[in-house]
C-alpha cells in the first residue's frame, strides 16, 4: 500500500516489445514534493520506465503492473483521462528540446496550447501567462520572444522553453529525461538550479533521469540505480553515494573522478549491458561483477531491505543487512555507556 504522503507509486511494472521483456517488475515510490534520481548506463530502462508509466510507448509494447497516481491506476485509465494527466498532473521534458518543439509554430502558440488544454485559458490571459512562464525560466525580453520560433533560440534557451511548457499545466510531478545532456557544463548548472528553484517554489515532485551521477547527487533526495530493466539499489542520496552497496553502484561511482582529496586511478566496469533478447542466467550483472559466485548464476536475486529506507537486489544483501544491524547495535551500546 502507498503511504499517505505518496504521490506516485509504480508496482511490478513490466514492459515487453515483440515478446522480449525489457523491464522486469519495477517498484518505486515518490512522495509529494520529493526528488528521485534514476541512474544507470544507457539501455538500463530508465526512460522506458516513465514512458511506460505515462502511456507514451508505441502500441506494440506490452505494459503490465500498476502506476498509481494518488491511488488511481493510470495503466487502466482511458486515453481521454491520460490526455488530462499528461501535461496536467504529470509533465515530462525530453533529452532533445529541438526535436520536441515544433519548428513551424511560435513559442506563444506552443505554450498557449498547453495553457488552453490544461488551464482553460484563452485570449490575452494566454499571452500574459506565457510571458510569466518565460520570465520564470529566465528567457530575456520574454514578451517579444514569444513571437519567435525554436530555431531562433540556443539549445539552453530551448530547454528552458521546454521547462516553461511543462510548468504550464501546474504539474504535481515533473519527469526530466536527461535534461542537460546536450548542454555545456555552465548551462547544465543553470538548468539544474532552475529545476530546483521551481520545485521549491511550486512544491512539485521531480524525477531526474540521468547517467550523470554527479548531477543526481546534487539534485535528488533519493536515488534508484537501474540495470538491465531492474532496480538493483535504492536509497537516500547521501547514504548511497557515501557507502554504495551493490557492486554495480560501486562500479558507477568508482568511475567518477573525485572532486577533492587525493587523486586515484579510475576503474571502469568491464563489458556492456546485456542484450534483452539473450540475458545471462541468474543475476544480469554477474558476468561483469567482480564479486559474483555460483549463487549468482542460479536465479535473479530478489530486492531486500538492507537498512531502513534502503534496499538492493544482490546475494550480498544479507551480509550488508548484518553489517548495518551490527553498526546500529554498536552505536546503541556506546550511547548507553555514555549516558
C-alpha positions, 0 to 999 in steps of 0.5 A: 500500500502507498503511504499517505504522503505518496504521490506516485507509486509504480508496482511490478511494472513490466514492459515487453516489445515483440515478446522480449521483456525489457523491464522486469517488475519495477517498484518505486515510490515518490512522495509529494514534493520529493526528488528521485534520481534514476541512474544507470548506463544507457539501455538500463530502462530508465526512460522506458520506465516513465514512458511506460508509466505515462502511456507514451510507448508505441502500441506494440509494447506490452505494459503490465503492473500498476502506476498509481497516481494518488491511488488511481491506476493510470495503466487502466485509465482511458486515453481521454483521462491520460490526455488530462494527466499528461501535461496536467498532473504529470509533465515530462521534458525530453533529452532533445528540446529541438526535436520536441518543439515544433519548428513551424509554430511560435513559442506563444502558440506552443505554450498557449496550447498547453495553457488552453488544454490544461488551464482553460485559458484563452485570449490575452490571459494566454499571452500574459501567462506565457510571458510569466512562464518565460520570465520564470525560466529566465528567457530575456525580453520574454514578451517579444520572444514569444513571437519567435520560433525554436530555431531562433533560440540556443539549445539552453534557451530551448530547454528552458522553453521546454521547462516553461511548457511543462510548468504550464499545466501546474504539474504535481510531478515533473519527469526530466529525461536527461535534461542537460545532456546536450548542454555545456557544463555552465548551462547544465548548472543553470538548468539544474538550479532552475529545476530546483528553484521551481520545485521549491517554489511550486512544491512539485515532485521531480524525477531526474533521469540521468547517467550523470551521477554527479548531477543526481547527487546534487539534485535528488533526495533519493536515488534508484540505480537501474540495470538491465530493466531492474532496480538493483539499489535504492536509497537516500542520496547521501547514504548511497553515494557515501557507502554504495552497496551493490557492486554495480553502484560501486562500479558507477561511482568508482568511475567518477573522478573525485572532486577533492582529496587525493587523486586515484586511478579510475576503474571502469566496469568491464563489458556492456549491458546485456542484450534483452533478447539473450540475458545471462542466467541468474543475476544480469550483472554477474558476468561483469561483477567482480564479486559474483559466485555460483549463487549468482548464476542460479536465479535473479536475486530478489530486492531486500531491505538492507537498512531502513529506507534502503534496499538492493537486489544482490546475494550480498544483501544479507551480509550488508543487512548484518553489517548495518544491524551490527553498526546500529547495535554498536552505536546503541551500546556506546550511547548507553555507556555514555549516558 
